Structures are given as structure tokens and as C-alpha cells.
Amino acid sequence: MSKRVLQGVVVSDACDKTVIVRVERRVMHPVYKKFITHSKKYAAHDEHNKFQTGDTVQIEESRPISKRKHWVVLEGPGAAVEGRRDGRAGGEAAPIADARGDRPVEPAERGGDAA
């Protein structure tokens, strides 16, 4: 029997060798036909404490490791490191150098009315 593999976001890394991963899934409401997001939290084993809060990881089902921990963290996908490379949040844009090159232009100054 194959082991289940789920993808989620680390919401807590306070415990030693354990991370709490929130896995979200979208289901359609049977009457209203609207998609609803359901989430569930899993305790997963992180042997080397290398994943932090906010990382996107994949977890795999395993033998019971403790009372409530029977998932193991696999290597995070490539997108897990992409958003944290320069220390900015996912939606934040990097500043672009001014045409003269003397100072960076912040995202608010790029476009729109100058009024």
C-alpha cells in the first residue's frame, strides 16, 4: 500500500524535531456549489529542525512516532525557498533602481498619479 503525501504550510516549529503543518483542501458545497476551504493540522517529524514557520513542505505518512505524530516531513518543494530568498514576503515587490541610478524607487513611486 502506498503512503499518502500531502502538501501544506508549517504553522509552528516550537517543539523539538516536530513541526505542525496546516494542509488545506477545497471542497464543493453539495447544495450551494461554492468551493469551501477546509484545513487540518498534522504533527510531522522534522529530524534536523530545518523547517521554519511559513515554509511550504510535503509530508508523508509513516509508522507512529509518538501519540499524535505519524507523518514525516519530506524535502520542501522548490517553491518553499523561493518566497524567502531575499527576506521579503510573497506579495512584496523588490525596489527598482531609478533611471539616474542614484536611489532605488519603491513600488509606491513607480506608477500612478503624482498628485
Secondary structure, 3 states (H helix, E strand, C coil): CCCCEEEEEEEECCCCCEEEEEEEEEEECCCCCCEEEEEEEEEEECCCCCCCCCCEEEEEECCCCCCCEEEEECCCCHHHHHCCCCCCCCCCCCCEECCCCCCEECHHHHCCCCC
